[in-house]
Amino acid sequence: MKMSTASRRSTPLRPDELAHAAVMAAICSAIGVTAATVPFAAPLLTLGTVPMALLTYRHRPRVLGAAAIAGTVVSFLVVGLAGPCVIVISAYVGGLVGLVKRRGGGTRSMLAAAVAGGTVFGLGVAALLAVLSPFRHVIFDLITIYSAATANVLGVVPGLESGADRVRDAAGTMIRYWPISATAMTIVVMTSVNMVAWWAVSRVFARLGSIPDVHQLDQVADDRSVAPVPVTLRDVCFRYPGTDHDAVGPLNLHVVSGEHLAITGANGSGKTTLMLLLSGRQASSGTLERPGAVGLGQCGGTAVVMQHPESQVLGTRVVDDVVWGLPPGVSIDVDQLLAEVGLAGLGERDTAALSGGELQRLTVAAALAREPRLLIADEITSMVDQAGRETLIDMLTGLPKHHDMAVVHITHFNDEACTADRIVNLEGNEDNVDMVISAPVPTGRSASSHHVGNPLLELKGVGHEYGSGTPWASTSLHGIDLVVGEGEGVLIHGLNGSGKSTLAWIMAGLLEPTTGSCLLDGTPVSDQVGAVALSFQAARLQLMRGRVDVEIASASGFDPEDSSRVERALSAVGLDPVLAQRRIDQLSGGQMRRVVLASLLAREPRAIILDEPLAGLDAASSRGLVTLLTELRRDTGLTVIVISHDFLGLEELCPRTLHLQDGSFPTTSSPTGGTR
Amino acid sequence: MTTPQTLPKRTRRRTRPLVLLRPVPGNSPVHRLWAGTKLIVVAVFSVLFAFFPGWGTIALVMVFVLVVARLAVVPRGALPTMPRSLWILLVFGAVTAAPGGGGPTFDVGSTSIGLGGLLGYLQVIMLAVALMGVCALVSWTTNVSEIAPAVSKLGRPFKALRLPVDDWVVTLGLTLRAFPMLSQEFRVLGAARRLRPRPDATTRRERWRRRSTELIDMLATAMTVSLRRADEMGDAITARGGSGQISALPSRPGTADAVAMAVVLGVCALSFVVQLAASG
């Protein structure tokens, strides 16, 4: 793990520090809320110390302070006073553990620090009790009550009468000398919590060991006035530190204002590296010329829109996100910008309620608020559904016509690249074959003709409503009737928000539908969780161990020493057994998906559901995965259910296609042609 | 095609979930109050409880909460269902406190029963409930996007003390943005764990080991995913040239806020009087 080298204590937080503080504060609040509202969950409190310890370990104290304040306010809003108590304790204990870790101390120095810190904390508690005397009396009354209750009960038990007096005396003494007893008790409790936290943090740190820093953009200091285009690259190469080959180059490229340039190439061809070079990274060799500073995120500078829709939106309300980060005093026409990206009238909307496509358009609006001269879009459609993709591309294509700017669009979709004025392919010519060609929407076929074997999964009148009975109730699914036969391949297709994922959760037994039933072999699938495997869109969440072989063994329930089974599981999904020793965080997105698949298949599930299995994969990986699944279904008779907004090459894997629209299957599935 | 079939109705316990950081739909006068006013009210009541934790204060604040909830048209459904284990815990607390006895007493025939224990216990519980009610009102009537700007305005005086208020406010806004995203990810993480087989554990030691391993697994995965999320968010901030404005709409108190503050101060004064009357 990396520690920040910055010792500039008094400068404002940098972007990465802000983001880390916010995310850790959010985790801590989530843990705090659980600890405060779920009975007997108080031990969870020690978990809240882990994020805070990590923050202290990697950053300066100011970052911990910001996280503690943010976490305090958020948890206070959610659960009242108990929340801030959890956050304050987490920040104090986590901070101490993080500091000891940072200094390289061991258990003994931790214990010393814990006792010393606990003493200060205890004195603080005593001081607080001294000030809040009425509150103190309420607490002491409660202690007296409980000791009296214990004493009264003991008093009627023959032989324990002397114990009764002892309890009463002890409580009395404790209250009489409360400054001492409160301090002492705090020291004991905080030291214990500290040592438990030390144990948890040490184990988590050991696991996180070499966690990769995946951040890409850096602010570049440049005194020149902002002018990113025209930019000229001559024989530019870039090599990441610690590697022995160039990630990209030698490159020759000239980008002028007013043009729309598409950059294509397979994963690993250096597309993203090119994005980094254009947004200000120093080239390793060659010359990169531009008239002024890059001005990343500055008015008239360079704007970058990246792959993950959710991560890029920083405001909780649409209008707030458009202005987020603009220098104070700069005012812009928010409504006009929203109209330009096709979000007119959605200004008051919560950003959490937007679809992937809408989020990306919002990010573009925020970029346009800075009137950039260069806009770089890096695979902005790979997490977006078909309809969203088309709108997004239309919008992008229109930009250089209405603004004085150059658009550089990095993509692995062929049809997207074609809308550009010019295409630059980053790795020879043969790569063109590897480009993903967006497939037309297949016709929904009548369900009856495709029953392969006996009915396996039966959904009868399934409906689901989130937040039933509350003012926030929302219906996600209704009236779903579906029978999936053994060995069948089904594609459930729908747009964002159509209820696809809810349906997947219900079919895997993770959610009990609010109406109707979902049966596997005649019994509710929710009573047999695990019988139907589910591969989530976020594969990383399904990989809980540090190394591939341990992960596969743990997830499929066999001994990690049994290397032959690990090998078999890996080769079943077309992975080289050499990967068994690899750390999970060194795998590519496609490999992660396959490792998840390997673990799920090793348990021989009755059926497997794949939620957006192709999202974020490049052409070669997604084609390989589809081929693999097709073969598995053909050879082993595995029942495969794919939930996706993609169609590409899925016809053979899933001969049966169902369209999910607004939470139900329309009675007549019709060819839709992807324009909705 | 599937054949329609009548199913034996399965009775399911309908539990209302705890919905976090989402206001009850509506546009009542309470919804329209400045978020900063609501935060001040919560702070004022917390201080009030710290110094006057008597029954009088509890009753007054409870009434205040109920009246405001009615004004804000908060339906009863907004309250989450209390899990049964919490009820059991509460009853257990009461049963164990009851033998504490003490005044006031309640006479049944010739024996007198001391209610002091039970009352003392109830006082602490009701104190917590009343304060939770005040907090719940804020979260039921406030859009999360209004909170950071309000804190920014409230925190302005602290800038004179050279406290990094701007950092705090930006972090707070981002935390509120990240909270639902991470909650969703943790939900998936929990589901992923349920899909995994649990190794057999017969002895207590094995069970403890299994539980601690599971805990560390989940925590390490959660941290990895969150750190990635944080790195991406950091990129997004960099792409916007660092932090700056956080809200497009003005955030300031109005006349309604003055009225609300007056009412709250009235409640405080009244509870002060009640407390004095009770003790003197």
Contacts between the chains, C-beta under 8 A, distances in Angstrom:
chain1	res1	chain2	res2	distance
A	12	B	164	6.7
A	12	B	166	6.8
A	12	B	167	5.8
A	12	B	243	7.8
A	13	B	164	7.6
A	13	B	167	4.7
A	13	B	170	7.5
A	13	B	171	7.3
A	13	B	243	7.8
A	14	B	242	7.7
A	15	B	234	4.9
A	15	B	235	7.8
A	15	B	237	3.6
A	15	B	238	4.5
A	15	B	242	5.8
A	15	B	243	7.4
A	16	B	230	7.7
A	16	B	231	7.2
A	16	B	234	3.7
A	16	B	237	7.8
A	16	B	238	7.7
A	18	B	167	7.3
A	18	B	170	5.8
A	18	B	171	5.9
A	18	B	174	6.3
A	18	B	234	7.3
A	18	B	237	6.0
A	18	B	243	6.2
A	19	B	174	6.7
A	19	B	230	4.7
A	19	B	231	7.3
A	19	B	232	8.0
A	19	B	233	3.8
A	19	B	234	3.8
A	19	B	236	7.8
A	19	B	237	6.0
A	20	B	227	7.7
A	20	B	230	4.6
A	20	B	234	7.0
A	21	B	171	4.8
A	21	B	174	7.9
A	21	B	175	8.0
A	22	B	171	5.1
A	22	B	172	8.0
A	22	B	173	8.0
A	22	B	174	3.4
A	22	B	175	4.5
A	22	B	177	7.5
A	22	B	178	5.4
A	22	B	230	7.5
A	22	B	233	7.0
A	23	B	174	7.9
A	23	B	175	7.9
A	23	B	178	5.1
A	23	B	182	7.0
A	23	B	226	5.2
A	23	B	227	7.6
A	23	B	229	5.7
A	23	B	230	3.9
A	23	B	233	6.6
A	24	B	226	7.3
A	24	B	230	7.4
A	25	B	171	6.6
A	25	B	172	8.0
A	25	B	175	4.4
A	25	B	178	8.0
A	26	B	175	4.9
A	26	B	178	4.1
A	26	B	179	4.5
A	26	B	182	5.1
A	27	B	182	6.0
A	27	B	222	7.0
A	27	B	223	7.9
A	27	B	226	5.7
A	29	B	175	7.0
A	29	B	179	6.4
A	30	B	179	6.9
A	30	B	182	6.3
A	30	B	183	6.0
A	30	B	186	6.5
A	33	B	20	6.8
A	37	B	18	6.4
A	38	B	83	7.4
A	39	B	83	6.8
A	39	B	85	4.8
A	39	B	86	4.8
A	39	B	89	5.0
A	40	B	85	7.1
A	40	B	89	7.8
A	47	B	215	7.5
A	47	B	219	6.1
A	50	B	219	6.0
A	50	B	223	6.7
A	51	B	223	7.0
A	51	B	226	7.5
A	54	B	223	6.7
A	54	B	227	7.9
A	62	B	164	6.5
A	62	B	167	7.1
A	65	B	164	7.4
A	65	B	168	7.8
A	66	B	164	7.1
A	66	B	167	4.9
A	66	B	168	5.4
A	66	B	171	4.2
A	67	B	171	6.6
A	67	B	175	7.9
A	69	B	168	4.5
A	69	B	171	7.2
A	69	B	172	7.0
A	70	B	168	6.6
A	70	B	171	4.4
A	70	B	172	4.2
A	70	B	174	7.7
A	70	B	175	4.2
A	71	B	175	6.8
A	73	B	147	7.2
A	73	B	151	6.5
A	73	B	172	5.6
A	74	B	21	7.8
A	74	B	172	7.1
A	74	B	175	5.4
A	74	B	176	6.3
A	74	B	179	6.4
A	76	B	42	7.3
A	76	B	135	6.7
A	77	B	21	7.0
A	77	B	135	6.5
A	77	B	138	6.0
A	77	B	139	5.2
A	77	B	142	7.8
A	77	B	147	7.1
A	78	B	20	5.3
A	78	B	21	6.5
A	78	B	135	7.5
A	78	B	139	6.2
A	79	B	132	7.1
A	79	B	135	6.9
A	80	B	128	7.6
A	80	B	131	5.1
A	80	B	132	4.5
A	80	B	134	7.5
A	80	B	135	4.0
A	80	B	136	7.9
A	81	B	46	6.5
A	81	B	128	7.9
A	81	B	131	5.9
A	82	B	128	7.9
A	132	B	50	4.7
A	132	B	51	7.1
A	134	B	50	7.1
A	134	B	51	5.4
A	134	B	52	6.3
A	134	B	53	5.4
A	134	B	54	7.9
A	135	B	49	7.4
A	135	B	50	4.8
A	135	B	51	7.4
A	135	B	53	5.6
A	138	B	53	4.8
A	138	B	120	7.9
A	138	B	123	6.6
A	138	B	124	6.3
A	138	B	127	7.3
A	139	B	124	7.8
A	141	B	120	4.9
A	142	B	97	7.7
A	142	B	120	5.7
A	142	B	121	6.8
A	142	B	124	5.6
A	144	B	100	7.4
A	144	B	120	8.0
A	145	B	97	5.3
A	145	B	100	3.7
A	145	B	102	7.3
A	145	B	116	6.9
A	145	B	117	4.5
A	145	B	120	4.6
A	145	B	121	6.5
A	146	B	96	6.9
A	146	B	97	6.3
A	146	B	100	6.6
A	147	B	100	8.0
A	148	B	99	7.5
A	148	B	100	4.1
A	148	B	101	6.2
A	148	B	102	6.8
A	148	B	117	6.7
A	149	B	96	5.8
A	149	B	97	5.8
A	149	B	98	6.9
A	149	B	99	4.1
A	149	B	100	4.0
A	149	B	101	7.7
A	149	B	117	5.8
A	152	B	99	4.5
A	152	B	100	7.0
A	152	B	101	6.2
A	153	B	99	5.4
A	200	B	215	7.8
A	200	B	216	7.1
A	200	B	219	7.1
A	203	B	216	4.9
A	203	B	220	8.0
A	204	B	216	6.2
A	204	B	219	5.4
A	204	B	220	5.2
A	204	B	223	6.2
A	207	B	216	6.7
A	207	B	220	4.0
A	208	B	220	6.1
A	208	B	223	6.2
A	208	B	224	6.6
A	208	B	227	8.0
A	211	B	224	6.0
A	211	B	227	6.1
A	213	B	231	6.3
A	214	B	228	5.6
A	214	B	231	4.6
A	214	B	232	7.2
A	215	B	231	4.1
A	215	B	232	7.7
A	215	B	234	5.3
A	215	B	235	5.5
A	216	B	235	5.4
A	217	B	235	4.6
A	217	B	238	4.2
A	217	B	239	5.9
A	218	B	238	6.7
A	219	B	238	5.7
A	219	B	241	7.6
A	219	B	242	6.8
A	295	B	241	7.7
A	296	B	238	6.5
A	296	B	239	6.6
A	296	B	241	6.2
A	297	B	238	6.7
A	297	B	239	5.4
A	297	B	240	4.4
A	297	B	241	2.7
A	297	B	242	6.9
A	298	B	241	4.8
A	301	B	241	7.4
A	303	B	239	6.8
A	304	B	235	8.0
A	304	B	239	4.5
A	305	B	239	7.6
A	306	B	232	7.5
A	306	B	235	6.4
A	306	B	236	7.3
A	306	B	239	7.3
A	308	B	232	5.6
A	310	B	181	5.7
A	311	B	229	6.2
A	311	B	232	3.7
A	311	B	233	5.4
A	311	B	235	7.7
A	311	B	236	5.9
A	312	B	232	7.6
A	312	B	236	4.3
A	312	B	239	7.4
A	313	B	177	7.4
A	313	B	236	7.7
A	314	B	173	7.7
A	314	B	174	6.4
A	314	B	177	6.1
A	314	B	233	7.3
A	314	B	236	6.0
A	314	B	237	6.8
A	314	B	240	7.3
A	315	B	145	6.8
A	315	B	173	7.4
A	315	B	177	6.9
A	315	B	246	7.3
A	315	B	247	7.8
A	316	B	143	7.9
A	316	B	144	5.1
A	316	B	145	4.2
A	316	B	173	7.2
A	316	B	176	5.6
A	316	B	177	5.2
A	317	B	143	7.1
A	317	B	145	3.8
A	317	B	247	7.9
A	317	B	248	7.9
A	319	B	248	4.0
A	319	B	249	6.6
A	320	B	145	5.5
A	320	B	246	6.6
A	320	B	247	4.9
A	320	B	248	5.4
A	320	B	249	7.6
A	322	B	248	6.4
A	323	B	245	4.7
A	323	B	246	7.9
A	323	B	247	7.2
A	323	B	248	4.6
A	324	B	240	6.3
A	324	B	244	7.6
A	324	B	245	6.7
A	324	B	246	6.3
A	325	B	237	6.8
A	325	B	240	3.5
A	325	B	241	6.1
A	325	B	242	6.4
A	325	B	243	5.7
A	325	B	244	4.6
A	325	B	245	6.8
A	326	B	240	8.0
A	326	B	244	5.1
A	326	B	245	4.6
A	327	B	244	5.0
A	327	B	245	7.5
A	328	B	244	6.1
A	328	B	245	6.2
A	330	B	245	7.5
A	334	B	248	5.4
A	347	B	248	8.0
A	350	B	143	7.9
A	350	B	145	7.7
A	351	B	177	7.3
A	352	B	180	5.0
A	352	B	181	7.6
A	363	B	236	7.9
A	366	B	240	6.6
A	367	B	239	7.7
A	370	B	240	7.7
A	370	B	241	7.3
A	446	B	1	7.8
A	447	B	1	5.7
A	448	B	1	5.1
A	458	B	2	7.3
A	459	B	2	7.9
A	460	B	2	6.8
A	460	B	5	6.2
A	460	B	7	6.0
A	461	B	7	7.1
A	466	B	17	7.9
A	467	B	16	7.4
A	467	B	17	5.9
A	467	B	19	5.9
A	468	B	14	6.1
A	468	B	16	7.0
A	469	B	14	6.0
A	469	B	16	4.7
A	469	B	77	4.9
A	470	B	16	5.1
A	470	B	17	7.0
A	470	B	19	5.8
A	470	B	77	4.7
A	470	B	78	6.1
A	470	B	80	7.8
A	471	B	24	4.8
A	471	B	25	6.0
A	471	B	74	7.8
A	471	B	75	5.4
A	471	B	77	5.9
A	471	B	78	5.5
A	472	B	19	5.1
A	472	B	22	5.8
A	472	B	24	7.9
A	472	B	25	7.9
A	473	B	77	8.0
A	481	B	1	7.7
A	481	B	2	4.2
A	481	B	4	7.5
A	482	B	2	6.7
A	483	B	2	5.1
A	505	B	191	6.9
A	508	B	191	8.0
A	508	B	195	7.0
A	510	B	191	4.7
A	510	B	194	6.4
A	510	B	195	7.5
A	512	B	12	6.9
A	514	B	12	7.6
A	516	B	7	7.2
A	517	B	7	5.9
A	517	B	10	7.0
A	529	B	194	5.4
A	529	B	195	6.5
A	530	B	194	7.6
A	530	B	195	5.5
A	530	B	196	7.5
A	530	B	197	6.6
A	533	B	195	7.0
A	534	B	191	7.8
A	534	B	195	6.1
A	536	B	188	5.5
A	536	B	191	7.6
A	536	B	192	6.4
A	538	B	185	6.9
A	538	B	188	6.2
A	538	B	225	7.4
A	540	B	221	7.6
A	540	B	224	7.0
A	540	B	225	5.7
A	540	B	228	7.4
A	541	B	185	6.4
A	541	B	188	5.0
A	541	B	189	5.0
A	541	B	192	5.5
A	541	B	221	6.5
A	541	B	225	6.0
A	542	B	192	4.6
A	542	B	195	7.9
A	543	B	221	7.0
A	544	B	192	7.4
A	544	B	193	7.3
A	544	B	196	7.6
A	544	B	217	4.1
A	544	B	218	6.7
A	544	B	220	7.2
A	544	B	221	4.7
A	545	B	217	6.5
A	546	B	220	7.5
A	554	B	196	7.1
A	554	B	217	7.8
A	555	B	196	5.2
A	555	B	197	7.7
A	556	B	197	7.2
A	557	B	196	7.8
A	557	B	197	3.6
A	557	B	199	7.1
A	585	B	224	7.0
A	600	B	195	7.9
A	603	B	197	6.8
